[in-house]
Amino acid sequence: MKKNLYFLIILFIGMSSCSVDQKQTLLSPDNKIQITFEAGKLPSYSVKFEDETILEESKLGFVLSDSNSLMPDMEAYGIERSNFSQNWEQVWGEDKIVNNQYNEMLIHLQEKKSPNRKLDIRFRAFDDGIGFRYEFPEQQNLKEFTIIDEKTEFVLGDDYDSWWIPQNFDSYEFLYQESKASEIKAVNTPVTFRSSKGTHISIHEAALTDYADMTLARKDNSLSFEAELAPWSDGSKVKTSTGTTTPWRTVQISPDAGQLVESKLILNLNEPNKLEDVSWIEPMKYVGIWWSMHLGTEIWAEGPRHGATTENAIRHIDFAKKHNIGGVVVEGWNAGWDKWGAKDAFDHVTPASDFDLIKVAKYAKDNGIQLIGHNETGGDIPAYEHYMDSAFTLYENLGMNALKTGYAGGIYPRGENHHGQFMVNHYRKVVEKAAEHKIMLDVHEPIKPTGIRRTYPNMMTREGVRGMEWNAWSAGNGPKHLVTLPFTRMLAGPIDYTPGIFDILYKNSEGKRVNWNNADMDITRIQTTLAKQLAAFVVIYSPLQMASDLIEHYEGHPAFKFIMDCPTDWEKSLVINGEVGEFITMARLSHDGDWFLGSMTGEHAKKMDITLDFLSDGNEYEAQIYADAEDTDLINNPASYQINKKIVKKGDKLHLDLKKSGGQAIRFKKL
């Protein structure tokens, strides 16, 4: 039967080469989203949501190294249509069960003139957006080739409100800017837009594999954004061959901001889990020797202020065990930090002279704590790939199943950047090698997330964002930052933002700080309240979630109980309300039936009533409420908070009073 079906498809393609309609449409399962494709001198597509044009006619194509564009004057010679619907289960994530439902259209194209090269475009329409990718079929007239430029356009339907970070091929660590789309020059993705009708749109990519990171550059005096790929050192963009595909180009579409956050489109465009055994993958919270280095009270390198000593590591392990925290990260445990930035500075196996790796690893394992390794590469890729297997073997033998990697500084070989095809392939090589050794990854200075966590669920979390450490040695992250991230960067995947600072004004650290990097040491605070720091454990998702403050600031602190109780793996997640850069309220259901709620604000205080419709029927819950207090003030008294308890049930209303850059965190404990 399968052979007959295959024959019929090929027969249809062949017979229709002269009769295929060059204009084709594809609807989402709920019929609200429509993709229109049209072949011609430059093939194009457009997108509508209900009666609103989201993307105007947008061109498609490539420029190859022989200077010949691929796709001008092509015709469709075959169309294949299908639909798909399936629920699949995440190894870990925001929701245990994910629905993957779409309609698909595969268009076969061929140049009208010699050399008659072929190219396929696969479109998928979901209820929460669209994805499309180019596919290069094997053929006689095209084998190995180099892409000089990808000409994919996204022509906006109007001058949308926009939230974005500037284009950069080495970093995503910027504050998000808000402007009209017409004021943007070039951006990293994901980039978020809002139309005059309130429709929210995010442009990004999924399944970034053996290809260059896509950024977007606005064409002069227009609303057309064109793909601009991170280059190799020789200026080319992608070195590839037929039989391959590009990443998916994605457009998430939602009638409001909250549903945009709930979208699973990026995940659904990735391949299913490739790892047969996932029993060793365990989401967890962790503490560690980290924040002190950014404050400057300790340092990474060996010496009088070295943080990663055997004694200090054991102290952190004892704290983690006492407070039900799963892991401890120890940065600066290894030799070579005095040579950071130089070639071959680290071998990732030799410990510092005052750190007994064997003793610490055994102590952690005996106490049920995961010792999280740390591999800072300094961007030295050849060295890391040389030492990686031996290092991972050592960690596996020591029972260390989690690893934080870092790529601070320029990339070796010089001329390559963090986001080009060279590094995309390196990052994937690390993920695959880590999986062989049963190691979970937390990657800093990464390639952006594009849903690969579905395929390799040991790829747990990434930085790729302006995180907490910027508050220690710069002008910091303003009040709007945390309430912008869920609608922008977090659409791509989990964030290792490292929340949880209780010493917000550095009252306990200021006298000990040292200006280790010539930073502006007038910075004396974090721009949030303490309750907002708690709310971040619910709102800012990461399956490896750090409680980032010094452990002495947590010891005996009543508010730390919320961090102890809050899971990092969820049954279900909902956005209750929110607006980009203004406020957000999220509720997440734990696997044991408790709900957790996080609500936070930006530059403006907010009072709101929320209805507890998400709670289960027929159950009562004890609401354990951690909130801004009456006297909480962002400038003068940000660490003030209050804890209250009350019995609630489904349908009840709660009043939330959030101060400027404030928050509220609630555990609904099932009774």
C-alpha positions as a printed Julia matrix, in Angstrom:
671×3 Matrix{Float64}:
   0.0    0.0     0.0
   2.83   2.41    0.87
   4.46   1.78   -2.51
   1.23   2.57   -4.29
   0.77   5.79   -2.33
   4.31   6.89   -3.12
   3.71   6.17   -6.81
   0.53   8.23   -6.84
   2.31  11.23   -5.33
   5.09  11.1    -7.9
   2.57  10.62  -10.69
   0.64  13.66   -9.51
   3.77  15.78   -9.48
   4.82  14.69  -12.92
   1.42  15.06  -14.54
   0.82  18.48  -13.06
   4.07  20.13  -14.13
   2.28  22.26  -16.67
  -1.03  22.65  -14.88
  -0.26  23.46  -11.24
  -1.8   26.72  -10.12
   1.13  29.05   -9.38
  -0.83  30.62   -6.52
  -1.62  28.4    -3.54
  -3.18  29.0    -0.11
  -2.92  27.12    3.16
  -5.21  27.55    6.18
  -4.54  26.78    9.82
  -6.68  24.06   11.44
  -9.0   26.71   12.96
  -9.12  28.59    9.6
  -7.98  31.86   11.22
  -4.49  32.0     9.67
  -3.96  31.96    5.91
  -0.7   31.61    4.01
  -0.69  32.58    0.34
   2.21  31.47   -1.84
   2.8   32.6    -5.4
   5.51  31.48   -7.82
   6.92  33.81  -10.45
  10.01  35.85  -11.19
  10.55  36.02   -7.42
   8.38  33.59   -5.46
   6.61  35.17   -2.5
   4.29  34.48    0.41
   1.93  36.52    2.57
   0.11  35.87    5.85
  -3.3   36.9     7.17
  -4.84  36.44   10.6
  -8.63  36.59   10.4
  -9.25  39.82    8.46
  -5.84  41.38    9.23
  -2.82  41.25    6.95
   0.11  40.28    9.17
   2.74  40.06    6.41
   2.36  41.62    2.99
   3.78  39.92   -0.1
   7.29  38.88    0.96
   9.97  37.58   -1.4
  11.88  34.32   -1.05
  15.25  33.16   -2.36
  19.02  32.88   -2.1
  22.21  34.17   -3.65
  24.8   31.42   -4.11
  28.57  31.71   -4.4
  28.47  31.66   -8.2
  26.54  34.96   -7.92
  23.45  33.36   -9.41
  20.28  33.86   -7.42
  18.37  30.71   -6.64
  14.63  31.15   -7.13
  14.14  33.93   -9.68
  11.76  32.9   -12.42
  10.79  29.54  -10.95
   7.57  27.67  -11.45
   5.72  25.22   -9.24
   5.57  21.79  -10.8
   3.99  19.9    -7.92
   2.08  20.41   -4.68
   1.71  18.0    -1.78
  -0.77  18.67    1.03
  -1.24  16.92    4.35
  -2.4   17.5     7.9
  -1.16  16.28   11.25
  -2.48  16.14   14.81
  -0.76  14.56   17.77
  -0.28  15.05   21.5
   3.24  14.4    22.7
   4.81  14.35   26.15
   7.76  16.49   27.16
  10.61  15.0    29.17
  10.39  18.24   31.14
   8.91  21.64   30.43
   6.25  24.26   31.0
   3.5   21.8    30.0
   3.73  18.03   30.24
   1.47  17.42   27.21
   1.89  19.43   24.0
  -0.6   19.43   21.15
   1.0   19.48   17.7
  -1.59  20.16   15.02
  -1.0   21.74   11.64
  -1.86  21.74    7.96
   1.07  21.41    5.54
   1.82  22.41    1.97
   4.99  21.27    0.19
   5.7   23.16   -3.02
   8.12  21.75   -5.61
   9.81  24.49   -7.66
  12.14  24.43  -10.67
  13.89  27.13  -12.65
  12.34  27.74  -16.03
  15.75  28.15  -17.65
  19.02  26.24  -17.53
  20.46  24.89  -15.28
  16.85  24.09  -14.18
  17.74  23.75  -10.5
  15.07  22.58   -8.08
  14.03  23.84   -4.69
  11.19  22.84   -2.36
   9.42  25.04    0.2
   7.48  23.44    3.03
   4.82  25.54    4.78
   3.04  24.6     7.99
   0.05  26.51    9.37
  -0.73  26.11   13.08
  -3.42  27.82   15.12
  -0.66  29.86   16.81
   1.36  30.82   13.73
   3.26  29.55   10.73
   6.57  27.99    9.84
   8.3   27.47    6.5
  11.65  26.16    5.41
  13.61  25.62    2.21
  14.55  22.07    1.22
  17.29  21.31   -1.3
  16.47  18.04   -3.1
  19.32  15.99   -4.51
  19.73  16.78   -8.21
  22.18  16.63  -11.08
  22.71  20.38  -11.5
  23.32  21.28   -7.85
  25.58  19.44   -5.38
  27.72  21.24   -2.83
  27.23  25.01   -2.7
  27.76  28.09   -0.56
  25.01  30.53    0.36
  26.2   34.11    0.13
  22.85  35.6     1.08
  19.39  34.45    2.08
  16.74  36.77    0.63
  13.77  35.75    2.79
  11.6   38.77    3.5
   9.1   39.57    6.24
   7.13  42.59    5.01
   5.06  43.88    7.93
   1.42  44.73    7.34
   1.75  48.03    9.21
   4.17  50.06   11.31
   3.85  47.83   14.36
   4.88  48.56   17.92
   8.09  46.58   18.38
  10.29  45.12   21.13
  13.78  44.19   20.03
  17.5   43.96   20.69
  20.03  45.15   18.1
  21.61  42.83   15.59
  24.81  41.31   16.9
  26.66  38.19   15.75
  28.33  37.55   19.11
  25.86  38.4    21.87
  22.2   38.69   22.83
  22.96  40.49   26.09
  21.13  43.77   25.51
  18.21  45.58   27.07
  15.09  45.39   24.92
  14.14  48.56   23.13
  10.59  49.63   22.32
   9.85  51.57   19.15
   7.9   51.57   15.94
   9.09  49.01   13.41
  10.09  51.83   11.07
  12.71  52.99   13.6
  14.57  49.66   13.61
  17.74  49.1    11.57
  18.63  45.48   12.31
  17.68  43.03   15.06
  18.39  39.65   16.57
  15.45  37.29   16.79
  13.04  36.65   18.37
  11.57  40.09   17.75
   8.05  40.91   18.93
   5.47  43.15   17.27
   1.97  44.41   18.16
  -0.48  45.64   15.55
  -2.99  48.45   16.02
  -5.66  45.76   16.52
  -3.71  44.23   19.38
  -2.47  41.18   17.47
   0.92  40.05   18.77
   3.52  38.63   16.4
   6.97  37.17   16.95
   9.45  36.38   14.17
  12.11  33.8    14.98
  13.4   30.45   13.72
  13.16  26.81   14.78
  15.45  23.79   14.53
  18.64  25.76   13.82
  20.94  22.96   12.62
  24.11  23.17   10.49
  23.2   26.69    9.39
  23.87  30.28   10.41
  21.85  32.27   12.92
  19.21  34.45   11.23
  18.96  38.12   12.11
  16.7   40.66   10.39
  17.72  43.89    8.64
  15.16  46.49    7.6
  15.37  47.58    3.99
  15.62  51.34    3.51
  12.42  53.35    4.01
  10.18  50.3     4.09
   8.58  47.84    6.46
  10.41  44.96    4.82
  12.79  43.0     7.02
  15.19  40.68    5.22
  17.07  37.71    6.65
  20.71  38.5     7.34
  22.77  35.47    8.34
  25.74  35.49   10.7
  28.82  35.09    8.47
  31.87  32.86    8.4
  35.26  34.58    8.64
  35.5   34.5     4.83
  32.22  36.4     4.49
  30.12  33.49    3.24
  27.03  32.56    5.22
  26.31  28.83    4.88
  28.33  25.96    3.39
  25.98  23.13    2.52
  24.82  20.63   -0.08
  21.68  19.19   -1.56
  19.74  16.75    0.56
  19.58  19.3     3.41
  17.08  21.82    4.72
  17.23  25.26    6.27
  15.9   25.99    9.75
  12.22  26.87    9.93
  11.4   30.56    9.58
   8.66  31.15   12.15
   5.92  33.7    12.71
   4.01  33.23   15.95
   0.62  34.98   15.93
  -1.7   35.64   18.85
  -4.73  37.87   19.52
  -3.11  39.01   22.78
   0.21  39.03   24.59
  -0.6   36.15   26.93
  -1.41  33.59   24.26
   1.84  34.47   22.52
   3.74  33.3    25.62
   1.74  30.05   25.66
   2.61  29.19   22.04
   4.34  25.85   21.43
   5.05  26.47   17.73
   8.85  26.58   18.11
   8.89  23.24   19.94
   6.5   21.61   17.48
   8.77  22.44   14.55
  11.6   20.38   16.03
  12.18  16.65   15.74
  11.07  14.37   18.6
  13.4   13.28   21.38
  16.39  11.3    20.06
  17.62  10.1    23.45
  16.46   6.6    24.36
  17.25   6.83   28.08
  16.21  10.07   29.78
  16.04   8.75   33.35
  19.14  10.78   34.29
  17.62  14.1    33.17
  16.28  15.81   36.3
  15.2   19.46   36.44
  16.28  21.15   39.66
  17.1   24.32   41.52
  20.7   25.11   42.38
  22.88  27.5    44.35
  26.55  28.11   43.96
  29.8   29.99   44.0
  28.98  32.58   41.34
  27.33  35.84   42.46
  30.26  36.65   44.74
  32.58  36.83   41.72
  30.31  39.29   39.92
  30.06  41.4    43.05
  33.83  41.29   43.29
  33.92  39.87   46.83
  35.57  36.73   45.44
  37.31  35.89   42.17
  37.58  32.96   39.74
  41.37  32.71   39.75
  43.48  31.15   42.49
  44.71  33.53   45.17
  43.63  35.14   48.47
  40.07  35.85   47.25
  39.54  32.6    45.31
  35.91  31.52   45.72
  36.08  27.88   44.6
  37.87  26.33   47.53
  37.12  22.86   48.85
  35.83  24.3    52.12
  33.51  26.79   50.38
  32.11  24.14   48.05
  31.32  21.81   50.97
  29.62  24.69   52.79
  27.34  25.18   49.76
  26.6   21.45   49.55
  25.58  21.43   53.21
  23.26  24.38   52.59
  21.71  22.74   49.53
  21.01  19.51   51.43
  19.48  21.36   54.38
  17.16  23.4    52.15
  16.09  20.82   49.55
  18.08  22.43   46.74
  19.16  19.91   44.09
  22.5   21.24   42.9
  25.58  23.38   43.52
  27.59  25.07   40.77
  31.22  25.91   41.49
  32.75  28.41   39.09
  36.51  28.79   39.2
  37.11  25.18   40.41
  39.72  24.49   37.73
  43.2   25.72   36.99
  43.85  28.22   34.21
  41.78  31.24   35.19
  44.92  33.35   35.47
  45.33  32.78   31.7
  41.69  33.37   30.74
  41.39  34.58   27.14
  44.66  32.98   26.02
  44.77  29.88   23.86
  44.82  26.55   25.67
  44.2   28.16   29.06
  41.93  25.35   30.31
  42.01  21.57   30.08
  38.74  21.26   32.1
  40.08  18.39   34.2
  42.86  19.9    36.33
  41.49  21.43   39.55
  42.83  24.54   41.22
  45.43  23.86   43.91
  42.95  24.67   46.71
  40.07  22.61   45.27
  39.86  18.85   45.78
  37.54  17.78   42.95
  37.44  14.1    43.97
  36.6   14.94   47.58
  33.94  17.53   46.71
  32.28  15.34   44.08
  32.11  12.4    46.5
  30.75  14.62   49.27
  28.04  15.96   46.96
  27.07  12.49   45.75
  26.98  11.05   49.29
  24.63  13.87   50.32
  22.32  13.56   47.31
  23.42  16.85   45.75
  24.3   17.29   42.09
  27.72  18.94   41.72
  27.38  21.08   38.6
  30.62  21.39   36.69
  31.71  24.57   34.96
  33.61  24.74   31.67
  34.58  28.26   30.66
  36.14  27.93   27.22
  37.27  31.52   26.75
  36.1   30.98   23.18
  38.95  28.53   22.47
  36.95  26.05   20.41
  39.79  23.82   19.11
  41.06  23.29   22.67
  37.61  22.58   24.08
  36.8   20.04   21.37
  40.18  18.4    22.06
  39.63  18.1    25.83
  35.87  17.68   25.9
  35.59  13.9    25.75
  38.13  13.3    28.51
  36.51  16.0    30.66
  33.01  14.6    30.19
  34.27  11.09   30.95
  35.73  12.36   34.22
  32.5   14.11   35.21
  30.42  11.04   34.39
  32.68   8.84   36.48
  32.35  11.28   39.39
  28.54  11.27   39.16
  28.37  14.85   37.87
  25.39  14.87   35.52
  25.09  18.63   34.98
  27.45  21.11   33.4
  27.48  24.87   32.87
  29.51  25.98   29.86
  30.7   29.46   28.94
  32.06  31.15   25.8
  32.99  34.62   27.03
  35.36  36.54   24.79
  36.3   36.21   21.15
  36.16  32.94   19.29
  39.21  30.92   18.25
  39.83  30.53   15.32
  39.84  34.33   15.19
  37.39  35.8    12.71
  34.61  33.36   13.53
  31.75  34.63   15.66
  29.42  33.11   18.24
  26.4   32.87   15.94
  27.78  31.64   12.61
  27.49  28.14   11.16
  30.88  27.19   12.64
  29.67  27.79   16.19
  26.15  26.47   15.61
  27.77  23.16   14.72
  30.12  23.33   17.72
  27.28  23.94   20.18
  25.42  20.94   18.75
  28.55  18.79   19.01
  28.72  19.63   22.73
  25.04  18.74   23.23
  25.48  15.36   21.54
  28.72  14.56   23.37
  27.15  15.55   26.68
  24.22  13.22   26.0
  26.65  10.33   25.43
  27.98  10.94   28.96
  24.56  11.57   30.57
  25.25  15.25   31.19
  22.64  18.04   31.27
  23.72  21.41   29.88
  23.33  25.04   30.92
  25.02  27.08   28.18
  26.17  30.67   28.62
  27.16  32.88   25.68
  25.16  30.37   23.6
  23.54  30.23   20.24
  19.92  31.27   20.82
  17.37  28.56   21.61
  15.28  27.35   18.67
  13.5   24.37   20.24
  16.37  21.86   20.06
  15.54  20.95   23.67
  12.75  18.76   22.29
  15.2   16.69   20.25
  17.97  16.71   22.86
  16.28  17.17   26.25
  19.67  17.28   27.99
  19.93  20.78   26.48
  18.23  22.24   29.53
  18.68  25.98   29.58
  20.69  28.83   28.13
  21.69  32.34   28.99
  21.5   34.28   25.7
  20.02  37.24   27.53
  21.09  40.21   29.59
  20.95  38.38   32.9
  21.29  39.07   36.6
  25.07  39.59   36.58
  24.64  42.87   34.69
  23.2   44.31   37.9
  26.55  43.76   39.62
  28.83  45.69   37.3
  26.85  47.98   35.01
  23.92  50.36   35.01
  21.88  47.24   35.57
  18.58  45.96   34.19
  15.73  48.42   34.58
  12.22  47.73   35.95
  10.82  46.81   32.51
  13.38  44.13   31.73
  11.89  41.13   33.54
   8.36  41.93   32.33
   9.61  42.15   28.74
  11.52  38.85   28.62
   8.49  36.48   28.7
   7.1   38.14   25.55
  10.44  38.25   23.71
  13.46  36.09   24.54
  11.49  33.48   26.49
   9.41  32.7    23.38
  12.55  30.98   22.09
  13.06  28.76   25.14
  14.16  28.56   28.81
  16.34  31.3    30.26
  19.09  30.9    32.85
  18.49  34.43   34.16
  19.6   33.47   37.73
  16.96  35.29   39.83
  16.63  35.39   43.6
  18.76  38.24   44.97
  17.56  39.18   48.46
  20.36  41.67   49.28
  18.91  44.06   46.73
  20.78  47.16   47.94
  24.02  45.2    48.56
  23.9   46.27   52.2
  25.69  43.1    53.26
  28.24  43.15   50.45
  29.08  46.75   49.61
  32.03  47.15   51.95
  33.65  43.98   50.61
  33.28  44.7    46.9
  36.34  45.06   44.69
  36.38  46.71   41.26
  37.69  43.64   39.44
  36.86  44.78   35.91
  37.01  48.58   36.08
  33.2   48.67   36.21
  31.2   51.61   37.52
  31.13  50.78   41.22
  28.49  53.46   41.92
  25.93  50.8    41.03
  24.49  49.88   44.4
  21.25  48.02   43.8
  18.95  45.84   41.71
  15.87  47.46   40.18
  13.25  45.14   41.71
  11.54  44.43   45.0
  12.19  41.2    46.87
   8.7   39.89   46.05
   9.42  40.4    42.35
  12.54  38.28   42.74
  10.33  35.49   44.1
   7.77  35.91   41.3
  10.56  35.42   38.76
  10.85  31.77   39.84
   7.39  31.21   38.35
   7.46  33.66   35.44
  10.99  33.24   34.04
  11.14  29.56   33.14
  14.24  27.42   33.45
  14.38  23.68   34.29
  17.75  24.36   35.93
  16.88  27.4    38.05
  19.47  29.15   40.16
  18.8   30.85   43.48
  21.62  33.23   42.81
  22.28  35.21   45.99
  24.97  34.38   48.52
  23.69  31.52   50.65
  24.22  33.49   53.86
  21.52  35.89   52.66
  19.05  32.99   52.46
  19.87  31.32   55.77
  16.98  31.94   58.18
  15.08  34.16   55.71
  11.33  33.34   55.73
  10.89  34.27   52.06
  13.4   31.62   50.99
  10.73  28.98   51.65
   8.97  29.97   48.42
  12.15  29.25   46.45
  12.53  25.92   48.27
   8.94  24.96   47.43
   8.79  26.16   43.81
   9.29  23.37   41.21
  11.24  23.66   37.95
   9.16  21.18   35.96
   5.45  21.66   35.4
   2.25  19.85   34.48
   0.6   22.9    32.95
   1.25  26.64   32.53
  -1.13  29.55   31.94
  -0.76  33.28   31.4
  -3.46  35.01   33.45
  -2.78  38.49   32.09
   0.02  40.62   30.75
   1.27  43.35   28.45
   4.75  43.51   27.0
   7.06  45.53   29.23
   4.27  46.43   31.66
   3.17  43.46   33.75
   2.57  39.71   33.65
   0.81  37.13   35.83
   1.47  33.43   35.29
   0.11  30.31   36.98
   1.8   26.91   36.79
   0.57  23.53   38.02
   3.07  21.24   39.76
   3.02  17.49   39.23
   1.7   16.97   42.79
  -1.35  19.18   42.28
  -0.23  22.49   43.8
  -0.48  25.68   41.78
   2.13  28.45   41.83
   1.49  32.01   40.72
   3.93  34.77   39.88
   2.95  38.33   39.11
   5.27  41.24   38.45
   5.21  44.83   37.21
   7.54  47.18   35.38
   7.82  50.93   35.79
   4.33  51.36   37.21
   2.6   50.0    40.3
  -0.52  47.98   39.57
  -3.55  46.78   41.48
  -5.63  43.96   40.03
  -8.16  41.31   40.91
  -7.66  37.83   39.52
 -10.21  35.03   39.5
  -8.9   31.64   40.54
 -10.53  29.78   37.65
  -7.45  27.65   37.14
  -7.79  25.81   40.47
  -9.32  22.33   40.44
 -13.02  21.8    41.14
 -13.96  20.47   44.55
 -10.66  21.26   46.28
  -9.64  23.83   48.83
  -6.15  25.33   48.8
  -4.03  27.19   51.3
  -2.8   30.29   49.48
   0.68  31.07   50.82
   1.14  34.66   49.65
   4.51  36.44   49.42
   3.82  40.06   48.46
   5.1   43.6    48.42
   4.31  45.15   51.81
   2.53  48.42   52.43
   5.88  50.15   52.99
   7.68  48.5    50.07
   9.34  51.13   47.93
  11.58  50.43   44.94
  14.03  53.21   45.78
  14.17  53.23   49.56
  12.75  49.95   50.84
  12.72  47.28   48.1
  13.39  44.31   50.41
  10.24  44.84   52.48
   7.67  42.07   52.0
   4.8   40.34   53.76
   3.65  36.72   54.02
  -0.05  35.93   54.42
  -2.14  32.79   54.24
  -5.78  32.22   53.38
  -8.04  29.36   52.29
  -9.31  29.64   48.72
 -11.13  27.57   46.11
 -11.86  27.71   42.4
 -13.79  30.83   41.4
 -12.59  32.94   44.35
 -11.0   36.31   43.66
  -7.68  37.56   44.94
  -6.6   41.17   45.07
  -2.99  41.82   44.04
  -1.28  45.07   45.01
   2.07  45.31   43.21
   4.45  48.2    43.77
   6.64  49.78   41.1
   8.89  46.99   39.75
   7.17  44.84   42.34
   5.74  41.4    42.53
   3.73  38.73   44.24
   4.42  35.01   44.49
   1.79  32.52   45.7
   1.79  28.83   46.39
  -1.7   27.3    46.34
  -1.16  24.21   48.48
  -3.83  21.61   47.86
  -5.6   20.65   51.11
